[in-house]
Amino acid sequence: MSIRVIVPGPLTTIQDAGRFGYQSSGIRPCGVMDRAAYDAAMALLGDCGAVLEATFLGPTLKFGEAAVLALTGADMQAKLDGVPVPRYQAIAVQPGQILSMGMALSGCRGYIAVRGGIDVPSVLGSRSTDLKCRLGGLEGRALKAGDLLPVRMIAAAELPAAVRSMSLPDYPEHAVVRVILGPQAEYFTAEGIAAFLQEEYEVSPDSDRMGMRLDGPAVASLDGTDIVSDGIVFGSVQITSSGKPILLMADHQTAGGYAKLATVLSFDLPRLAQLRPGNTVRFRRLSAEAAQELYTTKGRSAYIMGYREA
């Protein structure tokens, strides 16, 4: 089974949960930006592995055979043969039908999952696209018109018994996300840390899958923010030499030479992933012990609920 790309959208890539275990060799994890939306698709269709992630404007796709799909993440005004279709539901598609998607009405990243999963080769344990390294996905690049996307065939056509539809998430223009200070919080003044935790920051247009740059009050350091490069994770908050925060996202580099003031809780990363340029964010401090308690009590459900204030 295959899906033909008629219109790719400005940035539509194949992604899964990510490529882990290779950062020491300079290989970035990549993977989906919004893990909550991805997990919702997996709950609706079963573990289908690789999905399509569209940014701001969705693609137009033609299905060669019958399929079952789920649309999660941003509302991209999806239509099947011109008829609007809902998000967060399993949807049956007939051979020859065309799925068309428009601009995101809220949020900025939408996900198209097909039961069975996009069946491109696995590279280092993942099908995720690493655009800078041209690794994984479809030839390591974003989709283009005329591409044929193979879909893994599965024996049964039945939908998963447990979940057929889910409630829709909210994508507010202002997000409050929780952070744990460190690992280099000692590089910053008390006033700088207070400004970071009390002031509002705006998402810069100069943001992408690698990092989200924030405009707002500078975070004052004691003696600069340069450090010997060390490891980076999804959610690291680097402070540049100018005092501006950069939130490291799914395509983050493996190591960086700016001090990291804080780390965003993984539960709150989906909120960041759906922020658009001009949206705003505030940070709320949480202790490592409180974050661990949250994970212990809520576990994976905290991801699915990650759009709501805890």
C-alpha positions in Angstrom: 0.0 0.0 0.0 1.2 3.5 -0.7 0.2 7.1 -0.4 1.0 9.7 -3.1 2.0 13.2 -2.1 0.2 15.7 -4.3 1.1 18.9 -2.3 3.7 18.5 0.4 3.2 21.6 2.5 6.1 23.8 3.5 7.6 21.3 6.0 6.1 17.8 6.2 8.5 15.1 7.5 8.3 11.5 8.6 8.8 11.2 12.3 8.5 8.6 15.1 9.4 8.6 18.8 13.0 9.4 18.0 16.5 8.0 17.5 18.0 7.4 20.9 21.4 6.0 22.1 23.7 7.7 19.6 24.2 11.2 20.9 27.8 10.2 22.0 28.4 9.6 18.3 27.0 13.0 17.3 23.6 11.6 16.1 20.6 13.7 17.3 17.4 12.0 18.5 15.0 14.1 16.3 11.5 12.6 16.4 8.1 14.2 16.8 7.9 17.6 18.4 4.5 17.0 20.1 4.7 13.7 21.9 1.2 14.1 23.3 -0.3 14.3 19.8 1.9 11.3 18.7 0.8 9.2 21.7 -2.8 10.0 21.0 -2.5 8.8 17.4 -0.9 5.6 18.7 -3.8 5.1 21.1 -6.3 5.6 18.3 -4.7 3.3 15.7 -2.4 1.0 17.7 1.4 1.4 17.6 1.9 2.4 14.0 5.4 3.8 14.5 6.2 6.5 11.9 3.7 9.3 11.2 3.8 12.5 9.1 4.4 15.8 11.0 3.2 18.9 9.1 4.2 22.4 10.2 1.8 25.4 9.8 0.3 24.1 6.5 -0.7 20.5 5.9 -0.2 18.3 2.8 -2.6 16.9 0.2 -2.4 13.1 -0.1 -4.0 10.5 -2.3 -4.6 7.0 -0.9 -4.0 4.1 -3.3 -5.8 1.6 -1.1 -8.2 1.4 1.8 -6.7 2.7 5.0 -7.5 3.9 8.5 -6.0 7.2 9.6 -6.0 9.5 12.6 -5.3 13.3 12.6 -3.9 14.8 15.8 -2.2 18.0 16.8 -3.1 21.3 15.2 -6.4 21.8 13.5 -5.4 22.0 9.8 -9.0 22.1 8.4 -8.7 18.5 7.0 -11.0 17.4 4.3 -11.5 14.0 2.7 -12.7 14.4 -0.9 -13.8 17.9 0.1 -15.8 16.8 3.2 -14.4 18.0 6.6 -13.1 15.2 8.8 -12.6 15.3 12.6 -9.3 15.2 14.5 -8.7 12.7 17.3 -10.8 9.9 15.7 -10.0 6.8 13.7 -11.2 7.5 10.1 -11.8 4.9 7.4 -10.4 6.0 3.9 -11.4 4.4 0.6 -9.1 3.7 -2.4 -8.6 6.9 -4.4 -9.7 9.3 -1.8 -7.8 12.6 -1.3 -7.0 14.1 2.1 -6.4 17.8 1.9 -5.2 20.0 4.7 -4.9 23.7 5.1 -3.4 26.3 7.4 -3.3 25.5 11.1 -6.1 27.4 12.9 -4.4 27.0 16.3 -1.2 25.4 17.3 1.3 24.9 14.4 2.1 21.1 14.1 -0.4 18.5 12.8 0.1 14.7 12.7 -1.2 12.3 10.1 -1.0 8.7 11.3 -2.0 5.7 9.2 -2.7 2.3 10.7 0.3 0.1 10.0 2.7 3.1 9.9 4.8 4.8 7.2 7.1 2.0 6.2 10.4 3.7 5.3 13.7 2.0 6.3 14.7 2.2 9.9 18.1 3.9 10.4 19.8 3.4 13.7 16.5 2.2 15.2 14.3 5.0 14.0 12.4 6.2 10.9 12.6 9.8 12.0 13.9 12.4 9.6 17.1 14.3 10.6 17.0 17.2 8.1 20.5 18.5 8.8 22.2 15.1 8.6 19.9 13.9 5.8 19.2 10.8 7.7 16.1 8.6 8.1 12.6 9.4 6.8 12.4 9.6 3.0 16.0 10.2 1.8 16.6 12.4 4.9 14.4 15.2 3.6 11.0 16.9 3.8 8.3 15.5 1.5 7.9 16.8 -2.0 5.2 16.5 -4.7 5.2 13.1 -6.3 6.6 11.1 -3.4 5.1 7.7 -2.8 4.9 6.8 0.9 4.9 3.1 1.6 2.5 1.9 4.4 3.1 -1.3 6.3 0.2 -3.7 5.6 -1.4 -5.5 8.5 -3.6 -8.5 8.6 -6.7 -7.1 10.3 -8.7 -4.1 9.2 -10.4 -3.7 12.6 -9.8 -0.6 14.7 -8.3 -0.9 18.1 -11.0 -2.0 20.6 -10.0 0.4 23.4 -10.0 3.8 21.8 -12.0 5.1 18.8 -12.1 8.8 19.6 -10.5 11.3 22.1 -11.2 14.7 23.4 -9.5 17.7 21.6 -6.6 19.5 23.2 -6.4 23.2 23.6 -3.6 25.3 22.0 -3.6 28.6 23.9 -1.5 31.5 22.6 0.1 31.8 26.0 1.7 28.8 27.8 3.0 28.3 31.3 5.6 25.5 31.4 7.4 24.0 34.4 11.1 23.9 34.7 13.8 22.4 36.9 16.7 24.8 37.4 20.1 23.6 36.3 22.4 22.1 35.4 24.3 25.4 35.2 22.0 27.8 37.2 25.0 28.9 39.3 26.2 30.9 36.3 23.4 33.4 36.7 22.6 36.2 39.1 19.7 35.9 41.5 18.1 38.9 39.6 18.6 37.1 36.3 16.9 33.9 37.5 14.1 35.9 39.0 13.5 37.7 35.7 13.4 34.3 33.9 10.8 33.0 36.3 8.7 36.1 36.5 8.7 37.7 33.1 6.9 36.8 29.9 8.8 35.8 26.8 7.6 35.9 23.1 8.4 33.2 20.6 10.7 34.6 17.9 10.0 34.0 14.2 13.7 32.7 14.1 12.6 29.3 15.6 12.5 25.9 14.2 12.7 22.2 15.1 16.1 22.6 16.5 15.5 25.5 18.8 12.9 28.1 19.9 14.4 31.5 20.4 12.6 33.8 22.9 12.4 37.6 22.9 12.1 39.3 26.3 14.2 40.4 29.3 17.8 39.3 29.2 18.9 36.8 31.9 21.9 38.3 33.6 24.9 36.1 34.2 27.7 36.4 36.8 30.6 36.2 34.3 29.3 35.2 30.9 27.5 32.0 29.7 30.3 30.3 27.8 31.1 26.8 29.1 33.0 23.7 27.9 30.5 22.0 25.6 28.4 19.4 27.3 25.3 17.3 26.6 21.9 18.7 25.5 18.4 17.3 25.9 15.0 18.2 24.4 13.9 21.0 26.7 17.3 22.4 27.7 17.1 26.2 28.2 20.4 27.7 27.0 21.2 31.4 27.7 23.2 33.0 24.9 26.0 35.6 25.5 23.3 38.3 25.0 21.2 36.9 27.8 18.4 35.6 25.5 17.0 32.1 26.2 16.9 29.4 23.6 14.7 26.3 24.2 16.3 23.3 22.6 13.7 21.2 20.7 13.5 17.8 19.1 16.3 18.4 16.5 18.7 19.8 19.1 22.4 19.5 18.7 24.1 16.8 20.8 26.3 19.2 22.8 26.3 22.9 23.4 28.7 25.6 24.7 26.2 27.9 26.4 25.2 27.5 30.1 21.8 25.9 30.6 19.8 27.7 33.2 16.9 25.2 33.3 15.3 22.1 31.8 11.6 22.0 30.8 9.6 19.1 32.1 9.0 16.5 29.4 5.3 16.7 30.2 5.2 20.3 29.1 7.2 20.0 25.9 4.0 19.5 23.8 2.8 22.9 24.9 6.0 24.4 23.6 5.9 22.4 20.3 2.5 24.0 19.4 3.5 27.6 20.1 3.6 29.9 17.1 5.8 33.0 16.5 4.3 35.8 18.5 2.8 33.5 21.2 4.1 33.9 24.7 5.4 31.7 27.5 6.1 32.0 31.2 8.2 29.6 33.3 7.3 28.1 36.6 10.0 26.5 38.8 9.5 23.0 40.1 11.8 21.0 42.3 13.3 17.7 40.9 11.5 15.9 43.7 8.1 17.4 42.7 8.8 16.5 39.1 9.6 12.9 40.1 6.4 12.8 42.2 4.4 14.0 39.2 5.8 11.3 37.0 5.2 8.7 39.7 1.6 9.7 40.2 0.6 10.5 36.6 3.1 8.6 34.5 2.4 8.6 30.8 -1.0 10.1 31.2 0.7 13.4 32.0 1.9 13.5 28.4 -1.7 13.1 27.1 -2.9 15.8 29.5 0.2 17.9 28.8 -1.7 20.8 27.3 -3.5 21.7 30.5 -2.2 23.5 33.5 -1.2 21.0 36.2 
